[in-house]
Amino acid sequence: MDSSLTFTGLLTLFTTMVLLAAVPGVTVVLVVTRSATLGFLHGVCTTLGLVAGDTIFILAAVLGLSALGALWEPVLSILACASGVYLIFLGIVLWRTSPQVGRATPSAGTSLWSSFLAGLLITLGDQKAILFYLGLLPAVADMNGLTGLDVVLLVGCAVLALFGVKLAYAWLGNRAAGLAGGRWAVLLGRVTVVLMVGVGISVLLREVHAMLS
C-alpha cells in the first residue's frame, strides 16, 4: 500500500507535536505529579491516557467525524462532563488519601488505572483539541486522498512525539522527587489536586453554560 505523505509533512507534524507536548500546562503537571508522588509507572500510565485521548481526537479529525455535528457534539459534551466529574472526584480522593510525606499508598485514587483515566479524561475534556487537529492535519497531508497507511503514519508520528515528551516529564518528575525529598512531592501533589479540581469545575461550568445558551 502506497503512502501519499511526504517526509517533510511527517517531520512538520512530529515537530509540532513535540513542541505542543513540551509546553508546560495541566497535562504536564499531572504527569509530573503522578510520577513524583506515586512512582514512575503512574507517570507512564498517565502518559498513556493522555496519548489515548489525543489519538481519539486525531482519528476523529482524520475520519471527518467532526463534520457530523448532530452526532459528534453531544458525544463531546458527554465526554467532557464525564471528565469534569471524574477529575473532581479524583482530586478529592487524592487530597484525603495522601497527606503524608513520601509516596502515596495505593488506594481508590492511586491505582494505575486511575492514572490512565486521569490522563484520558483530562484530554477528552478539551474539546478545542479536535479543532487544533482539524487545522494541523490538512497542512501536512491531503485529507481527501489518505490511505490506510497514511492514517497509521499520521497517528504513529503524533503518538511517538506525544508519548516521548510526556514520558520524559514522567522520568524527570520521578527523579526530582527522589532528589528533593518527600515534602516537595507532597506539595506538588497538593498543587496538582487543586489544578485537577479546578479543571473539572471549569469543564462542567462550560458545558452547563453551553446547554443553557
Phi, psi and omega in degrees: 000127182277158177243140179266359182281149177255159178298322179297319179296315180294321179295321177297316179298313182298314181297317179298316181292324177297312180297319179297315182292332184279343181294124180300136180191192182300319182293322178294314180298321179298312180297312182299316183290316179299323180286321183287321186266334186243345181120160185299323180300325178292324175295321178296315181294322176297318177299317178299322177295317178298316181294320179298318178297315178294325178298319178299315180294320179296314179297321179298318179293318180295319184275357177075022181294337181294338180288340180273068187304319183296333181261317189285320183299313177298324179297315178299320180295318179296315179297320180295316179296318178298318180294319180298313180298316182293320180296321176295314179300312182296321179298317179296316180297314181295322180297323184276336187255351182226057178275348186280162176286135180108188182289141179290147177275152182302136179204186181300333183259003185233021177283160177299324179296320180293326177294318178297314181296322179300315178295316182296310187286330177291334175283314181294340178286348180261091183292341181289345183298319182294327177294324177298314181291327177295331178274327184280312188300318178297341180281343182243353182206155175277102187293341181275343183241026182290137174257174178300321178295322178300315180299316179298317181293319179297311180295316181298319180295315180294317180297317180300317180294311182296313183295318181299314182291312181294325178295322177297319177296321179298317180295317179296320179297318180293318179293317181296323179297319180291324182280323185270343180098166186295326183297323177296318181296319179294317179299316178297322178298318178297317179300317182291324177301316179298317179297316181297314179296319178299316178297316180300315179295317181296322178296314180295317179298321179297317182291320178297317179298320179295322181290326182276345182287000000 
